[in-house]
Structures are given as C-alpha cells and as structure tokens.
C-alpha cells in the first residue's frame, strides 16, 4: 500500500492581497510560520521523499519540510497551480474584467476544445492530474509527500473520488464543495481493495482531507 501526503503551500503574499498570484508569489510571514508548523507535524510521519511544485510558495514550504525531515526536494511542474489567463495574473479578485473572465471560464469548462486565451482548460487539467497520479503510482517509495496548491489538489481529489476520467461537472462539484487551508494535510492511499468478492475499479482512496490541526486556528 502506498500513502501520499499532500500539503497545500503556506499562506502567500497573493493570498494576503487577494489577487491571482503568479508563480513568483512568495510566502507571507504567516505562511512561513505555517510551513514550520506543517514541517514539525510531518516529521512524525514515515516520509521517504518530498516532491514540490516549482512555484515559489510551494518551494518555500517544501524547504521547511525538507530541513525537518532531512530529505532533498524533487521539483515537478505536474503539481503547480491551475494556470489562469496570463493577462489577469496579479489582478485582484474583485477586478471586474477578471471576474468576467473567470465566470466565462466556469460556464464553458468542459466544452470540447474551448479555452480562454492561454489558461488551462478541462482537457489540460485531466491530462495533468492523470500524469501526476501515474507518477505517484509508479514511485518505489511507499510514503510520499507532495507540496502543491489548492485548486490542483481538488482536481486530484476529483480523480480519486470519481475515477480516472471525471467529468467537467464532477470536477467543478469537488472544487465548489471542498475547502482547503494553507498547509492543510490530505492523505491518499493507493491499494487494491475488494468489495463483495470483486476488485474495486479505482485503487486510489482519500483517507484524510485538509487536516490543519497543527495550526490550532
């Protein structure tokens, strides 16, 4: 059985400013403290490797964990945040043009071939989520820690809950219904399970979602 410990990065400056942060947005001072808290917590887990999104806020969170568990960081673009339209990177959430763009994206999500400028679409999300789970499944380690981002974490969850090919509507249902805290801890298991004498079709299972008891808030 394989266990994957997924950690959302600590609070970023973009989170504080309530704007669509780009890849360079660093941790806030609170986010740095959160990274230390989650590092202490996962130091009590049997982590065998640390994989992190290449975005700065994820790398900084992973650095705190790496120092605590004495393991190097392996960086992967598979675990970066969902890519929004580049013209609205660093726009505040209340920017009218950005609101209109993201509403249009939500309304057309899953429409075959539809894309808003250079943003990732449903097909991109599906390919990347499947590739990320395949990478984790193929690792030789049984206890893997991944530092990633809130939206992409929900996309991974959709593939765990609904199987390898969730619909766009199912992905949106997960995204709207599940919340994530900065440095919240989620655990997936990969193992073959039986029910009534038959093997279940999806070997991935969620056992913990967004546990942030280490923050005590």
Buried (B, 14 or more C-beta within 10 A) or exposed (E): EBBBBBBBBBBBBBBBBEBBBBBEBBBBEBBBBBBBBBBEBBEEBEBBBBBBBEBBBBBBBBBBBBBBBEBEBBBBEBBBBBBBBEEBBBBEEEBEEBBEBBEEBEEBBBEEEBBBEEBBBBBEBBEBBBEBBEBBEEBEBEBBBBBBBBBBBBBBBBBBBBEBEBEBEBBBBBBEEBEBBBBBBBBBBBEEEEEEEEEBEBBBBBEBBBBBEBBEE
